[in-house]
Amino acid sequence: TAGLDPMGKNNLLDLIKTYNERTGNTVIFVSHNMDDAYFYADRIIELSEGRIIKDIDRKTNSQYEFMLQGTIIKTDEENKFF
């Protein structure tokens, strides 16, 4: 949405929200704009340095915060970082 005018951005985000509400399908939307995230999203997962630091579920009104301790999580199978 970075290249859109404010009205075009809001129209697109409204369309995505309507699609989610009507179909029940999950929509993953990545943004640096926290105002948009808090206005449109039911769940917000905040990342820092590739790690989850906050998980907010607005439907259940629950929030979890995680501390960055330098721990890297690896899969058992491929030993890849995720």
C-alpha positions in Angstrom: 0.0 0.0 0.0 3.1 2.3 0.1 2.5 3.7 -3.3 -1.2 4.3 -2.9 -3.0 7.5 -2.0 -4.7 7.4 1.4 -8.2 6.8 -0.1 -6.9 4.0 -2.3 -5.0 2.4 0.7 -8.1 2.5 2.9 -10.3 1.0 0.1 -7.8 -1.8 -0.4 -7.6 -2.6 3.3 -11.4 -2.4 3.6 -11.7 -4.9 0.7 -9.3 -7.3 2.4 -11.1 -7.0 5.7 -14.5 -7.6 4.0 -13.1 -10.7 2.2 -11.9 -12.1 5.5 -15.2 -11.5 7.2 -17.3 -13.0 4.4 -15.2 -16.0 3.6 -13.6 -16.8 7.0 -10.3 -17.3 5.2 -7.1 -16.2 6.9 -5.4 -13.2 5.4 -1.8 -12.5 6.3 -0.9 -8.8 5.8 2.6 -7.5 6.5 3.0 -3.9 7.3 5.3 -1.4 9.1 2.3 0.8 9.8 1.0 -0.2 13.3 -2.0 2.1 13.0 -3.3 0.1 10.0 -2.5 -3.2 11.8 -4.4 -2.2 15.0 -7.4 -0.8 13.0 -7.8 -3.7 10.5 -6.3 -6.9 12.1 -7.9 -9.4 14.5 -4.5 -10.7 15.4 -1.2 -8.9 15.4 2.2 -10.6 15.6 5.0 -8.2 16.1 8.6 -9.1 15.1 12.0 -7.7 15.9 15.1 -9.0 14.4 13.2 -11.9 12.9 11.7 -13.1 16.2 8.2 -12.8 17.7 8.2 -10.2 20.5 4.4 -9.7 20.8 1.3 -11.7 19.9 -2.0 -9.9 20.3 -5.4 -11.6 19.7 -8.0 -8.9 19.6 -10.9 -11.3 19.5 -10.0 -12.9 22.8 -8.4 -9.8 24.2 -5.2 -11.7 25.0 -1.7 -10.4 24.7 1.6 -12.2 25.1 5.0 -10.5 25.1 8.3 -12.3 24.6 11.8 -11.3 25.7 14.6 -11.3 23.2 17.3 -13.4 24.8 19.4 -14.3 21.8 17.9 -17.8 21.7 17.7 -19.1 18.1 15.0 -21.7 17.5 16.0 -24.5 15.1 13.9 -27.2 13.5 15.0 -30.8 14.4 14.8 -32.0 10.8 16.8 -29.5 8.9 18.4 -27.3 11.5 17.2 -24.2 9.7 16.4 -21.0 11.5 12.8 -19.8 11.5 
